[in-house]
Amino acid sequence: MRQKLAIVTLFLITLMVQPALAEEDCLSISHKPVKLEAWLSKRYEKYLTSIRKDLGGMGNTKVRLFIYPAENPSKVVAIGRCVPAYIAQHILTKAGEYKLGTTHLVHQGFISSHWTGIGTSLFSENSMNAITPKQMAALMDDTLDTESFHEMYRALTRQPEKVPAFGLMLNNPKYMTP
């Protein structure tokens, strides 16, 4: 009984602390580099060393590559709220170069502040939004500063409060309040 009470108490404390952590300022990438995780098709397996160098080409990044077990990984990209615009745009460009492309973006509330993912299938469909080529072109505008980039990213990843499930419109189980 005491173990259950301790677990519930720890869970409640975690919930109370979480909003405070979300509000912390972004650390400089020289102090906390951007972590990039990419899932690539099996056909790129023999080129992992050169791809790692290519993806980390903007500097201040730690690149981790995975071989996707099927032929084509998802076309989902996730970008944390503290990733500088020039690195985020570089990552989006490289996603297209490695035949991944981008059809969906993940809401930043589900991502660590300095983390990015290419070809990720870690998130449910209620955690992301589809993106059109026109919207992608707007995100890739090289005149955007980091704040403007992330403002646009957040606007593109707003979640609906209700989602279709089982033939009904139900509350989105992954909804994060703005």
Secondary structure by P-SEA (a helix, b strand, c coil): caaaaaaaaaaaaaaaaaaaaaaccccccccccbbbbbbbccccccaaaaaaaaaaccccbbbbbbbbcccccccbbbbcccccaaaaaaaaaaaaaaccccccccccccccccbbbccccccccccbbbbcaaaaaaaacccccaaaaaaaaaaaaccccccccccccccccccccc
